[in-house]
Amino acid sequence: MTDRIDPSETAEIWRGLTSMIDQGLLKPTVYEREYIGLTSVSTALQDLSNRKIWGKAVVRIERQNQKPRL
């Protein structure tokens, strides 16, 4: 949530944001780069460190019918 003291103010803010999202006025930043598999974690961390992306790097782990290697 927020650090606001008045819960009704927070509710009003969220109503406004929800309306804007529903109207398509707010769109998330989506990065073209995809990090797939655990082998890409080091690249994702390097890209974060080098400020090629900001916020969070999402690493997709594909579920496959493979046995663990351990």
Contacts in CASP RR format, 6 or more apart in sequence:
PFRMAT RR
TARGET T0000
AUTHOR 0000-0000-0000
METHOD contacts of the structure
MODEL  1
MTDRIDPSETAEIWRGLTSMIDQGLLKPTVYEREYIGLTSVSTALQDLSN
RKIWGKAVVRIERQNQKPRL
1 10 0 8 1.000
2 10 0 8 1.000
2 13 0 8 1.000
4 10 0 8 1.000
4 13 0 8 1.000
17 26 0 8 1.000
20 26 0 8 1.000
31 53 0 8 1.000
33 47 0 8 1.000
33 52 0 8 1.000
33 53 0 8 1.000
34 60 0 8 1.000
35 41 0 8 1.000
35 43 0 8 1.000
35 44 0 8 1.000
35 57 0 8 1.000
35 58 0 8 1.000
35 59 0 8 1.000
35 60 0 8 1.000
36 59 0 8 1.000
36 60 0 8 1.000
36 62 0 8 1.000
37 59 0 8 1.000
37 60 0 8 1.000
37 61 0 8 1.000
37 62 0 8 1.000
38 59 0 8 1.000
38 61 0 8 1.000
40 59 0 8 1.000
41 59 0 8 1.000
44 57 0 8 1.000
44 59 0 8 1.000
45 57 0 8 1.000
47 53 0 8 1.000
47 57 0 8 1.000
48 54 0 8 1.000
48 55 0 8 1.000
48 57 0 8 1.000
END
